[in-house]
Amino acid sequence: MAYELPALPYAFNALEPHIDARTMEIHHGKHHQAYINNVNKALEKYPDLASKPIDDLMRGL
């Protein structure tokens, strides 16, 4: 099972004026997506862990 980046439950501009839409797009679409991609790549080496919920993986660190 590969992890997927969930959609935000609000619009990118919903936090303005505190956080602008472009910052949200970059953080969610680039940074957060990179974290998801990296954990999926790391789990390719450990197929027995790939089916675990992310909470279980984090607790085991």
C-alpha positions in Angstrom: 0.0 0.0 0.0 1.4 3.3 -1.0 0.6 6.4 1.1 -1.1 9.2 -0.7 -1.3 12.9 0.0 -4.8 13.7 1.2 -6.6 16.7 -0.2 -6.9 19.7 2.1 -10.4 20.0 3.6 -10.3 23.7 2.7 -9.2 26.0 -0.1 -5.6 27.1 -0.3 -6.6 30.7 0.3 -8.7 29.8 3.4 -6.0 30.9 5.8 -5.4 34.3 4.3 -4.3 36.9 5.4 -2.1 34.8 7.8 -0.9 32.3 5.3 -1.2 33.2 1.6 -2.6 30.7 -1.0 0.8 30.4 -2.8 2.5 29.4 0.4 -0.1 26.8 1.1 0.1 25.4 -2.5 3.9 25.1 -2.2 3.8 23.6 1.3 1.0 21.1 0.5 1.8 20.3 -3.1 5.6 20.2 -3.0 6.9 19.8 0.6 4.2 17.5 2.0 4.1 15.5 -1.3 7.9 15.1 -1.0 7.5 13.6 2.5 4.9 11.1 1.1 7.1 10.2 -1.8 10.1 9.7 0.5 8.3 7.4 2.9 6.9 5.4 0.0 10.4 5.0 -1.5 11.8 4.0 1.9 9.1 1.4 2.4 10.0 -0.3 -0.9 12.9 -1.9 1.0 10.6 -3.1 3.8 7.5 -4.6 2.2 6.4 -6.1 5.5 6.0 -2.5 6.9 4.2 -1.1 3.8 0.7 -2.3 4.9 1.0 -0.7 8.4 -0.9 2.5 9.2 1.4 5.6 9.3 0.7 6.0 13.0 2.2 2.6 13.7 5.3 3.4 11.7 5.8 6.6 13.5 5.4 5.0 17.0 8.1 2.5 16.0 10.8 5.1 15.3 
